[in-house]
Amino acid sequence: MPTQSTRRPMARPLRLLSASLLGSAALLGSAALLSACGGGDEIEEATPVSLSLSKIGGFDGGAVGAAEITAYDASSKRLFIVNGANGTLDVVDLSDPTQPKRISTISAAALGGAVNSVAVHDGLVAVAIEAQPKTSPGTVAFYNAADLRLLGSVKVGALPDMLAFTPDGKMVLVANEGEPNSYGQADSVDPEGSISLITVNGGSNPTAVTADFKAFIGQEAALRAQGVRIFGPGANAAQDLEPEYIAISDDGKTAYVTLQENNAVAIVDIATAKVTAIKALGVKDHSLPGMGLDASDEDGGSNTNSGTPAIKIANYPVKGMYQPDAIAQFSVNGKRYLITANEGEARADWPGYSDETRVRSHCSAGLDPSVFPDAANLILDSNLGRLRISANPNGSSAGKNAAGQCTELYSFGARSFTIWDSEIKRVYDSGDEFEQRTKALANVPFNSSHDSATLDGRSASKGPEPEGVAVGKIGSKTFAFIVLERVGGVMVYDVSTPEKPVFMHYLNTRNAVTGDRGPEGVVFVPAAKSPNGKPLLIVGHEVSGTTAVLQLNLGY
C-alpha cells in the first residue's frame, strides 16, 4: 500500500459500462416501488428488469487507508467507516447521501489498538480491535449508534478482523486471523486462528466462546491431501488456518468462513461453537475456454524476455488457487448458495518466509516438457516467466520433478467470483470476464494497480483482484456486487439463477491516479432502510481514503 496521499475534491468524471441502455423509467424507478399484494396489508417490492449505478455522494478521509470497511445504521442514518490511517472509526452523517459529513471519531486506543472492522445491527455498533502486539488477544467493543456511548467489550482471539451479526442480532461472529509476526526469528509468534462467537446481551455485557481448530492438529497430512494449504514453517493446523471473512446463513445456524491463504472454507455450527468441516476449494484451470488470464506485464513481444506491456488474455497451463477474501450468502427457492470474491493471497509480508515467487525464477531448470507443451517458450517473460506463483503449491511440494523442472504452476487468486452450493461445490465461475470487461476502460489502463495507472501493471500478479462482495435482494431478484481492488470499480450481476448469472453493469469512479481507488469493503443498503428511499451501495476505498455512495437506478 502506498505511504502518502493528498486530499482531492470529490467530484470526478465517471466512466460507465452497462449491460443495456436505460430509459426514463429506469432513472425514476427504485427498490422502493411497491405494489399491493393480494388485497391485504402485506406489500411486495417490485422486481426491476434493469439496473445501473451512479455516484451521488462521497466522503474523503484525507489519507491513504482512511476508508476500508463500512457499516450503515438506518435508525440514526449514520455511516461508520474504518479509518486504517488513524486506527479509528469515523462516524459520518448520511441523512443526505449526496453530502456525507463527519460528525465524530471513535478511538480504540484505550481498548488496545487499531480498529480493523465494523458491523451494525438495529442501532448497535460492533467494532473489531487488534491488540498491541497483533499476536495477542484482541477485543470486540459495542457502541450505541445514536450517541456513540461505549456499552461494553469482550476479549477475542488474535487479530480480530471481519465481524458479522447473526440475522436476529443476538450474536456477533468475528474472524480472528491469528497472523504470525514472522517465521523462524528469535521473537517469532504464530497464534492460532479462530472464530469468536459473542452473545451480545444488548452490548453491555457481551460474552464470548471460541470455535477453534485444535481438533485438526495432527490431521495436517490429511488436510493437505484434500487440497487445504497448510504450509507455514513449523505451524500446526490450528496456527496455520487463518479465518478471513464470514457469511452467516439466513436461519442463523451456520457460518461459512474463508481461510484465504489456505484456499479453503471452514463451516461452523453456531449453536455448538464448533468447526464441523474444512472444505478445500480446489483450483481453477486457466487452460480451459473462457478461463484465461493475462499472465505477463511484458507480453507485447513474442517469445522474449524483453517484451513491452500489452493486453493479452489467453489460456495457459496454470492452476489458479481461488483464495477468496470476502464471502456472502443468499438463497434461491430454499437452497443456500455462497459467493466468493477470489482475490488471492501470498504469505510474503513478514520476515523469515515468503510463499511468492515468479515462474522463471522458481523454474530455473525449466518446465517439464512432458507436462507443458512448448516448455522452452512458455517459460519466457512474454508468456509465463513473469507470473507470480506459489513456491509451495500444496504446502509440502515445490511441484518439481527429479530433474528440478516444474511440473505444476499455481497462481494466487482466480481473478473471478464464484458461486458455490452449501456443500462448497462449485456452481459457477465468472472465468476471465473481469479482465475482458476492463480491457477497454477510458479512465484507467488495463490491469493498473490502485496506486498507479500503468498498463498491464498487475497482469503478472492477480489481475483486477476481486476483493469484496455484497448481495442484495430487490423484488424477486438477487444481485451480487463485486469490487475490484486494483483496477477499481463495482461489477453487478443478477444471480437469481445461480448457474447462469447475468452481467448487469460496471461502474468505475476512478480517473487514472485520482478518484476512488482501492475498493475494500462494500455494503448494500435496501430502499426500505436508505436515507433517500432508494437502494444504495457504499464502497470504502483504501488507497484513495474515500468512501463512495452509489445509487442503484432501477428500470421496470
C-alpha positions as CSV (number, residue, x, y, z in Angstrom):
1,M,0.0,0.0,0.0
2,P,1.3,3.5,-0.8
3,T,2.6,5.6,2.0
4,Q,1.3,9.0,1.1
5,S,-1.8,10.7,-0.2
6,T,-3.2,14.2,-0.8
7,R,-6.6,15.4,-0.3
8,R,-8.7,15.6,-3.5
9,P,-12.0,17.1,-4.5
10,M,-14.8,14.6,-4.6
11,A,-16.4,15.5,-8.0
12,R,-14.9,13.0,-10.5
13,P,-15.8,12.2,-14.1
14,L,-17.5,8.8,-14.2
15,R,-16.9,6.1,-16.8
16,L,-19.7,3.6,-17.2
17,L,-20.1,0.2,-18.8
18,S,-23.7,-1.1,-18.8
19,A,-25.4,-4.2,-19.9
20,S,-28.1,-2.1,-21.6
21,L,-29.3,1.4,-22.1
22,L,-31.9,2.5,-19.6
23,G,-35.0,4.5,-20.4
24,S,-36.5,7.2,-18.3
25,A,-38.4,4.6,-16.3
26,A,-35.1,3.2,-15.1
27,L,-34.0,6.6,-13.8
28,L,-37.2,7.1,-11.9
29,G,-37.5,3.5,-10.6
30,S,-36.2,2.3,-7.3
31,A,-36.5,-0.6,-5.0
32,A,-39.0,1.4,-3.0
33,L,-41.6,1.0,-5.7
34,L,-44.2,-1.2,-4.2
35,S,-47.4,-3.0,-5.4
36,A,-50.3,-4.3,-3.4
37,C,-50.2,-8.0,-2.7
38,G,-53.4,-10.0,-2.6
39,G,-55.5,-7.1,-1.5
40,G,-54.3,-7.4,2.1
41,D,-52.0,-5.2,4.2
42,E,-48.8,-7.0,3.0
43,I,-46.9,-5.3,0.2
44,E,-44.4,-6.7,-2.2
45,E,-41.4,-5.0,-3.6
46,A,-41.4,-4.6,-7.4
47,T,-38.8,-6.5,-9.4
48,P,-36.6,-4.5,-11.7
49,V,-35.7,-5.5,-15.2
50,S,-32.6,-3.3,-15.5
51,L,-30.1,-1.8,-13.0
52,S,-27.3,0.8,-13.2
53,L,-25.2,2.5,-10.7
54,S,-24.4,6.2,-10.3
55,K,-22.3,8.0,-7.8
56,I,-24.4,10.5,-5.8
57,G,-22.0,11.4,-3.0
58,G,-18.7,10.7,-1.3
59,F,-16.6,11.3,1.8
60,D,-12.9,12.0,1.7
61,G,-11.0,10.7,4.8
62,G,-7.9,12.7,3.6
63,A,-5.3,10.0,3.8
64,V,-4.2,6.6,2.4
65,G,-6.1,3.9,4.3
66,A,-8.7,6.3,5.7
67,A,-11.6,4.3,4.3
68,E,-11.7,0.5,4.5
69,I,-14.8,-1.3,5.9
70,T,-18.1,0.5,6.3
71,A,-21.4,-0.2,8.0
72,Y,-24.7,1.8,8.0
73,D,-27.2,2.3,10.7
74,A,-30.7,3.1,9.4
75,S,-32.2,4.4,12.6
76,S,-29.5,7.1,13.1
77,K,-28.7,7.5,9.4
78,R,-25.1,7.2,10.3
79,L,-22.3,5.6,8.4
80,F,-19.3,4.0,10.3
81,I,-16.0,3.9,8.4
82,V,-12.9,2.1,9.5
83,N,-10.1,4.6,9.2
84,G,-7.0,2.5,8.8
85,A,-4.7,5.5,8.6
86,N,-5.5,6.5,12.1
87,G,-6.7,3.2,13.5
88,T,-10.0,4.8,14.4
89,L,-13.7,4.7,13.4
90,D,-15.1,7.7,11.6
91,V,-18.8,8.5,12.2
92,V,-20.5,10.1,9.2
93,D,-23.9,11.7,8.9
94,L,-25.6,10.1,5.9
95,S,-29.0,11.7,6.2
96,D,-28.3,13.5,2.9
97,P,-26.4,10.8,1.0
98,T,-25.2,13.4,-1.5
99,Q,-23.3,15.2,1.2
100,P,-21.9,12.9,3.8
101,K,-20.4,14.8,6.8
102,R,-18.1,13.5,9.5
103,I,-19.7,14.2,12.9
104,S,-17.3,12.3,15.2
105,T,-14.5,9.8,15.6
106,I,-14.2,6.7,17.8
107,S,-10.7,5.9,19.1
108,A,-9.9,2.3,20.2
109,A,-6.6,3.3,21.8
110,A,-7.9,2.6,25.3
111,L,-9.1,-0.8,24.3
112,G,-5.8,-2.0,22.9
113,G,-5.0,-0.9,19.4
114,A,-6.4,-0.2,15.9
115,V,-9.9,-0.7,14.6
116,N,-10.0,-3.5,11.9
117,S,-13.7,-3.9,11.1
118,V,-17.2,-2.8,12.0
119,A,-20.7,-4.1,11.8
120,V,-24.1,-2.7,12.7
121,H,-27.5,-4.1,13.7
122,D,-30.5,-2.0,14.8
123,G,-28.5,0.8,16.4
124,L,-25.8,-1.4,17.9
125,V,-22.3,-1.0,16.5
126,A,-19.7,-3.8,16.9
127,V,-16.1,-2.9,16.4
128,A,-13.1,-5.4,16.0
129,I,-9.9,-4.1,17.6
130,E,-6.5,-5.7,17.3
131,A,-4.1,-5.7,20.2
132,Q,-0.6,-4.3,20.5
133,P,1.2,-6.5,19.5
134,K,-1.2,-8.0,17.0
135,T,-0.4,-11.6,18.1
136,S,-2.1,-11.0,21.5
137,P,-5.9,-11.5,22.1
138,G,-7.9,-8.7,20.5
139,T,-11.2,-7.1,21.6
140,V,-14.7,-6.5,20.2
141,A,-16.4,-3.4,21.6
142,F,-20.0,-2.4,21.3
143,Y,-21.3,1.2,20.9
144,N,-24.7,2.9,20.7
145,A,-25.0,4.2,17.2
146,A,-27.2,7.2,18.2
147,D,-24.9,8.7,21.0
148,L,-21.7,6.7,20.5
149,R,-21.6,5.5,24.1
150,L,-19.3,2.6,24.8
151,L,-21.6,-0.1,26.1
152,G,-19.2,-2.9,26.7
153,S,-16.4,-5.1,25.4
154,V,-15.1,-8.6,25.4
155,K,-11.8,-10.3,24.6
156,V,-11.5,-12.5,21.5
157,G,-8.7,-14.2,19.6
158,A,-5.6,-12.7,18.0
159,L,-6.1,-10.2,15.2
160,P,-9.9,-10.0,15.0
161,D,-10.8,-8.9,11.5
162,M,-14.1,-9.2,9.8
163,L,-17.2,-9.5,12.1
164,A,-20.9,-10.0,11.4
165,F,-24.2,-10.1,13.4
166,T,-26.5,-13.1,13.1
167,P,-29.8,-12.1,11.4
168,D,-31.6,-11.8,14.7
169,G,-28.8,-9.5,16.1
170,K,-28.3,-11.7,19.2
171,M,-24.8,-12.8,18.3
172,V,-21.7,-11.4,16.6
173,L,-19.1,-13.7,15.0
174,V,-15.6,-12.5,14.4
175,A,-12.8,-14.0,12.3
176,N,-9.6,-14.0,14.4
177,E,-7.0,-14.2,11.7
178,G,-4.1,-15.1,14.0
179,E,-1.3,-14.0,11.7
180,P,2.3,-14.6,12.7
181,N,4.7,-11.7,13.2
182,S,7.4,-13.7,11.5
183,Y,8.8,-17.2,11.0
184,G,12.0,-18.7,12.4
185,Q,13.1,-15.5,14.1
186,A,14.0,-15.1,17.8
187,D,10.8,-13.3,18.5
188,S,8.5,-15.3,16.2
189,V,5.0,-15.8,17.5
190,D,2.3,-17.6,15.5
191,P,-1.0,-17.5,17.3
192,E,-3.9,-19.8,16.5
193,G,-6.6,-18.7,14.1
194,S,-10.2,-19.0,15.5
195,I,-13.7,-17.7,15.3
196,S,-15.2,-16.0,18.3
197,L,-19.0,-16.3,18.9
198,I,-20.2,-13.4,21.0
199,T,-23.6,-13.3,22.8
200,V,-24.3,-9.6,22.6
201,N,-26.6,-9.2,25.6
202,G,-27.5,-5.7,24.4
203,G,-23.8,-4.8,24.1
204,S,-23.4,-4.0,27.8
205,N,-22.4,-7.5,29.0
206,P,-21.1,-9.4,26.0
207,T,-19.7,-13.0,26.5
208,A,-17.6,-14.9,24.0
209,V,-16.9,-18.6,23.2
210,T,-14.4,-19.8,20.7
211,A,-14.6,-22.1,17.7
212,D,-11.0,-23.1,17.2
213,F,-9.1,-25.6,15.1
214,K,-7.4,-27.6,17.8
215,A,-9.2,-30.7,16.7
216,F,-7.4,-30.6,13.4
217,I,-3.9,-30.7,14.9
218,G,-2.3,-33.9,13.8
219,Q,-4.5,-34.0,10.6
220,E,-2.2,-31.8,8.6
221,A,-1.3,-34.5,6.1
222,A,-4.9,-35.5,5.5
223,L,-5.9,-31.8,5.1
224,R,-3.1,-31.3,2.5
225,A,-4.2,-34.4,0.7
226,Q,-7.7,-32.8,0.3
227,G,-6.1,-29.6,-1.0
228,V,-6.1,-27.5,2.1
229,R,-2.9,-25.4,2.1
230,I,-1.0,-25.8,5.4
231,F,2.5,-24.5,4.8
232,G,3.7,-22.0,7.4
233,P,7.1,-23.2,8.6
234,G,6.7,-25.1,11.8
235,A,3.0,-24.3,12.1
236,N,0.4,-26.9,13.0
237,A,-3.1,-26.7,11.6
238,A,-4.5,-24.5,14.3
239,Q,-1.7,-22.0,13.8
240,D,-1.8,-22.1,10.0
241,L,-5.5,-21.8,9.4
242,E,-6.3,-18.1,9.2
243,P,-10.0,-17.0,9.2
244,E,-10.6,-14.0,6.9
245,Y,-14.3,-13.4,6.3
246,I,-17.7,-14.7,7.5
247,A,-21.1,-15.3,5.9
248,I,-24.0,-16.4,8.2
249,S,-27.0,-18.4,6.9
250,D,-30.4,-16.8,6.9
251,D,-31.5,-19.1,9.8
252,G,-28.5,-18.1,11.9
253,K,-27.4,-21.6,12.4
254,T,-24.4,-21.9,10.2
255,A,-21.4,-19.8,9.4
256,Y,-19.1,-20.1,6.4
257,V,-15.6,-18.7,7.0
258,T,-13.0,-18.1,4.3
259,L,-9.5,-19.4,5.1
260,Q,-7.8,-17.3,2.4
261,E,-4.2,-18.3,2.5
262,N,-5.3,-21.9,3.0
263,N,-7.6,-21.9,-0.1
264,A,-10.4,-23.3,2.0
265,V,-13.7,-22.6,3.8
266,A,-14.5,-23.6,7.4
267,I,-18.1,-24.5,8.3
268,V,-19.1,-23.5,11.8
269,D,-22.1,-24.8,13.8
270,I,-23.2,-21.7,15.7
271,A,-25.2,-23.4,18.4
272,T,-22.3,-25.6,19.5
273,A,-19.5,-23.2,18.5
274,K,-17.7,-26.0,16.6
275,V,-15.9,-26.1,13.3
276,T,-17.6,-29.0,11.7
277,A,-15.7,-29.2,8.5
278,I,-12.9,-27.6,6.5
279,K,-13.6,-27.7,2.7
280,A,-10.8,-27.2,0.2
281,L,-11.8,-25.0,-2.7
282,G,-9.6,-26.7,-5.3
283,V,-8.1,-24.8,-8.3
284,K,-9.3,-23.1,-11.5
285,D,-7.8,-24.4,-14.7
286,H,-6.7,-21.4,-16.8
287,S,-6.2,-23.6,-19.8
288,L,-9.9,-24.1,-20.3
289,P,-12.0,-22.0,-22.7
290,G,-13.3,-18.8,-21.0
291,M,-10.9,-19.3,-18.1
292,G,-7.9,-17.4,-19.5
293,L,-5.8,-14.6,-17.9
294,D,-3.3,-12.0,-18.8
295,A,-0.2,-13.6,-17.3
296,S,2.5,-11.1,-18.1
297,D,3.3,-7.4,-18.0
298,E,5.8,-7.9,-20.8
299,D,3.6,-9.7,-23.4
300,G,4.0,-7.1,-26.1
301,G,6.7,-9.3,-27.7
302,S,6.8,-12.8,-29.0
303,N,8.8,-15.4,-27.0
304,T,11.1,-12.9,-25.4
305,N,12.4,-11.8,-22.1
306,S,12.3,-8.1,-23.0
307,G,8.7,-7.5,-24.1
308,T,6.5,-4.5,-23.5
309,P,3.2,-4.1,-21.8
310,A,0.2,-5.3,-23.8
311,I,-3.3,-6.7,-23.3
312,K,-3.2,-10.5,-24.0
313,I,-5.8,-12.5,-22.3
314,A,-5.2,-16.2,-23.2
315,N,-5.3,-19.7,-22.0
316,Y,-2.3,-21.1,-20.2
317,P,-1.4,-24.4,-18.4
318,V,-1.7,-22.7,-15.0
319,K,-3.9,-23.5,-12.0
320,G,-5.4,-20.6,-10.1
321,M,-6.0,-21.0,-6.3
322,Y,-9.3,-19.4,-5.5
323,Q,-8.2,-18.0,-2.1
324,P,-11.2,-15.8,-1.6
325,D,-11.3,-12.8,0.7
326,A,-15.0,-11.8,1.1
327,I,-17.9,-14.3,1.1
328,A,-21.6,-13.7,1.0
329,Q,-24.6,-16.0,1.1
330,F,-28.1,-16.0,-0.5
331,S,-31.0,-18.3,-1.1
332,V,-32.9,-19.3,-4.2
333,N,-36.0,-21.5,-3.9
334,G,-35.0,-22.5,-0.4
335,K,-31.5,-23.6,-1.5
336,R,-28.5,-21.8,0.0
337,Y,-25.6,-20.5,-2.1
338,L,-22.3,-18.7,-1.4
339,I,-20.5,-16.2,-3.4
340,T,-16.7,-15.6,-3.1
341,A,-14.5,-12.8,-4.3
342,N,-11.4,-14.7,-5.4
343,E,-8.6,-12.2,-4.5
344,G,-5.7,-14.5,-3.8
345,E,-3.1,-14.0,-1.1
346,A,0.5,-15.0,-0.6
347,R,2.4,-15.1,2.7
348,A,5.1,-12.6,1.9
349,D,4.6,-9.8,4.4
350,W,6.8,-10.7,7.3
351,P,10.4,-11.9,8.0
352,G,11.5,-15.5,7.7
353,Y,9.4,-16.9,4.9
354,S,7.9,-16.0,1.5
355,D,5.5,-18.1,-0.4
356,E,5.6,-15.9,-3.5
357,T,8.0,-16.3,-6.5
358,R,7.9,-16.0,-10.3
359,V,7.8,-18.7,-12.8
360,R,11.1,-18.1,-14.5
361,S,12.9,-17.7,-11.1
362,H,11.2,-20.7,-9.5
363,C,11.6,-23.0,-12.5
364,S,15.3,-22.2,-13.1
365,A,15.7,-25.7,-14.6
366,G,12.9,-25.1,-16.9
367,L,9.4,-26.6,-17.3
368,D,8.8,-30.3,-17.7
369,P,8.2,-30.8,-21.4
370,S,6.1,-33.8,-20.8
371,V,3.6,-31.6,-18.9
372,F,4.0,-28.3,-20.6
373,P,3.8,-28.2,-24.4
374,D,6.3,-25.7,-25.9
375,A,8.0,-25.6,-22.5
376,A,11.1,-23.7,-23.7
377,N,9.0,-20.7,-24.9
378,L,6.3,-20.8,-22.2
379,I,8.9,-20.0,-19.5
380,L,9.9,-16.8,-21.2
381,D,8.7,-13.5,-19.7
382,S,6.4,-12.6,-22.6
383,N,4.5,-15.8,-21.8
384,L,4.6,-17.2,-18.2
385,G,8.0,-16.2,-16.9
386,R,6.8,-13.1,-15.1
387,L,3.7,-14.7,-13.5
388,R,3.8,-14.7,-9.7
389,I,3.1,-18.2,-8.3
390,S,3.4,-20.2,-5.1
391,A,6.7,-21.7,-4.2
392,N,4.8,-24.3,-2.2
393,P,1.6,-25.2,-4.1
394,N,0.3,-27.6,-1.5
395,G,2.4,-26.8,1.5
396,S,4.8,-29.7,1.2
397,S,5.7,-29.9,-2.5
398,A,7.6,-27.5,-4.8
399,G,5.9,-29.0,-7.8
400,K,9.1,-30.2,-9.5
401,N,10.4,-33.5,-10.9
402,A,13.7,-35.2,-10.1
403,A,15.5,-33.0,-12.6
404,G,14.2,-29.9,-10.9
405,Q,11.9,-29.0,-13.7
406,C,8.5,-27.6,-12.7
407,T,5.5,-29.9,-13.2
408,E,2.8,-27.6,-11.9
409,L,2.2,-23.9,-11.6
410,Y,-0.2,-22.4,-9.1
411,S,-1.1,-18.7,-9.2
412,F,-2.7,-16.7,-6.5
413,G,-6.4,-16.0,-6.8
414,A,-8.8,-16.8,-9.6
415,R,-9.5,-13.3,-10.9
416,S,-13.2,-14.0,-10.7
417,F,-16.2,-14.5,-8.5
418,T,-17.5,-18.0,-7.8
419,I,-20.9,-19.3,-6.7
420,W,-20.8,-22.4,-4.5
421,D,-23.6,-24.6,-3.0
422,S,-23.8,-25.1,0.7
423,E,-21.5,-28.2,0.4
424,I,-18.9,-26.0,-1.2
425,K,-19.3,-27.5,-4.6
426,R,-18.7,-25.1,-7.5
427,V,-21.9,-24.0,-9.3
428,Y,-20.5,-21.1,-11.4
429,D,-17.3,-19.2,-12.0
430,S,-17.1,-15.9,-13.9
431,G,-13.9,-17.1,-15.8
432,D,-11.9,-14.3,-17.4
433,E,-14.9,-11.9,-17.6
434,F,-13.5,-9.3,-15.3
435,E,-10.4,-8.9,-17.4
436,Q,-12.4,-9.0,-20.6
437,R,-14.7,-6.2,-19.4
438,T,-11.9,-4.0,-18.0
439,K,-9.6,-4.1,-21.0
440,A,-11.1,-1.1,-22.8
441,L,-11.7,1.4,-19.9
442,A,-11.3,5.1,-20.9
443,N,-10.4,6.3,-17.4
444,V,-7.7,3.8,-16.4
445,P,-5.3,1.5,-18.3
446,F,-5.9,-2.3,-18.3
447,N,-4.8,-4.1,-15.1
448,S,-3.4,-1.0,-13.5
449,S,-2.7,-1.1,-9.8
450,H,-4.7,1.1,-7.3
451,D,-1.7,3.3,-6.7
452,S,-0.6,3.8,-10.3
453,A,-2.0,4.0,-13.8
454,T,0.4,1.7,-15.6
455,L,-0.8,-0.6,-18.4
456,D,-0.5,-4.3,-17.5
457,G,0.9,-3.4,-14.1
458,R,-0.9,-6.2,-12.3
459,S,-1.2,-8.8,-15.0
460,A,1.7,-10.9,-13.7
461,S,0.2,-10.7,-10.2
462,K,-3.5,-11.1,-9.5
463,G,-5.0,-9.0,-12.3
464,P,-8.0,-6.9,-11.2
465,E,-8.1,-8.6,-7.8
466,P,-11.7,-9.0,-6.8
467,E,-11.8,-8.1,-3.1
468,G,-15.3,-7.6,-1.6
469,V,-18.8,-8.9,-2.4
470,A,-22.2,-8.0,-1.2
471,V,-25.6,-9.3,-2.2
472,G,-29.0,-7.5,-2.2
473,K,-32.5,-8.7,-3.0
474,I,-34.8,-6.4,-4.9
475,G,-38.2,-7.9,-5.6
476,S,-37.8,-11.5,-6.6
477,K,-34.2,-11.0,-7.9
478,T,-30.9,-11.2,-6.1
479,F,-28.0,-9.1,-7.2
480,A,-24.3,-9.5,-6.4
481,F,-21.9,-6.6,-6.2
482,I,-18.2,-7.4,-6.6
483,V,-15.5,-4.7,-6.1
484,L,-12.1,-5.0,-7.9
485,E,-9.4,-3.8,-5.6
486,R,-6.7,-3.0,-8.2
487,V,-8.2,-1.5,-11.4
488,G,-11.2,-0.4,-9.3
489,G,-15.0,-0.3,-9.7
490,V,-18.0,-2.4,-9.0
491,M,-19.3,-5.3,-11.1
492,V,-23.0,-6.0,-10.8
493,Y,-24.6,-9.4,-11.7
494,D,-28.1,-10.8,-11.4
495,V,-27.5,-14.1,-9.6
496,S,-31.2,-15.1,-9.3
497,T,-30.3,-18.2,-11.4
498,P,-27.0,-19.2,-9.7
499,E,-25.9,-21.4,-12.5
500,K,-26.3,-18.6,-15.1
501,P,-25.6,-15.2,-13.6
502,V,-26.3,-12.2,-15.9
503,F,-24.0,-9.2,-16.1
504,M,-25.9,-6.0,-15.4
505,H,-23.5,-3.1,-15.0
506,Y,-20.0,-1.9,-14.2
507,L,-19.1,1.4,-12.7
508,N,-15.6,2.7,-12.1
509,T,-15.4,6.1,-10.3
510,R,-11.6,6.3,-10.7
511,N,-9.7,8.6,-13.1
512,A,-6.1,7.3,-13.6
513,V,-4.4,8.2,-10.3
514,T,-7.2,10.2,-8.8
515,G,-10.7,9.4,-7.8
516,D,-11.8,6.3,-5.8
517,R,-9.0,3.8,-5.8
518,G,-8.5,0.5,-4.0
519,P,-12.1,-0.6,-3.1
520,E,-12.0,-2.7,0.1
521,G,-15.5,-3.2,1.6
522,V,-18.9,-2.9,0.0
523,V,-22.3,-2.6,1.7
524,F,-25.8,-2.9,0.2
525,V,-28.5,-0.6,1.7
526,P,-32.0,-1.6,0.7
527,A,-34.5,1.1,-0.2
528,A,-36.5,0.5,2.9
529,K,-33.5,1.4,5.1
530,S,-32.0,4.0,2.8
531,P,-31.9,7.7,3.8
532,N,-33.3,8.8,0.4
533,G,-35.7,5.9,-0.2
534,K,-33.6,4.4,-2.9
535,P,-31.2,1.4,-2.7
536,L,-27.6,2.4,-2.2
537,L,-24.2,0.8,-2.4
538,I,-21.5,2.1,-0.1
539,V,-17.9,1.4,-1.0
540,G,-14.8,2.1,1.1
541,H,-11.6,2.8,-0.9
542,E,-8.4,2.1,1.0
543,V,-5.8,3.7,-1.3
544,S,-7.7,7.0,-2.0
545,G,-9.1,7.1,1.5
546,T,-12.5,7.9,0.1
547,T,-16.0,6.4,0.6
548,A,-18.3,6.4,-2.4
549,V,-22.1,6.5,-2.1
550,L,-23.6,4.8,-5.2
551,Q,-27.3,4.8,-6.0
552,L,-29.0,1.9,-7.8
553,N,-31.1,3.2,-10.6
554,L,-33.8,0.6,-11.4
555,G,-35.9,0.1,-14.5
556,Y,-39.2,-1.8,-14.5
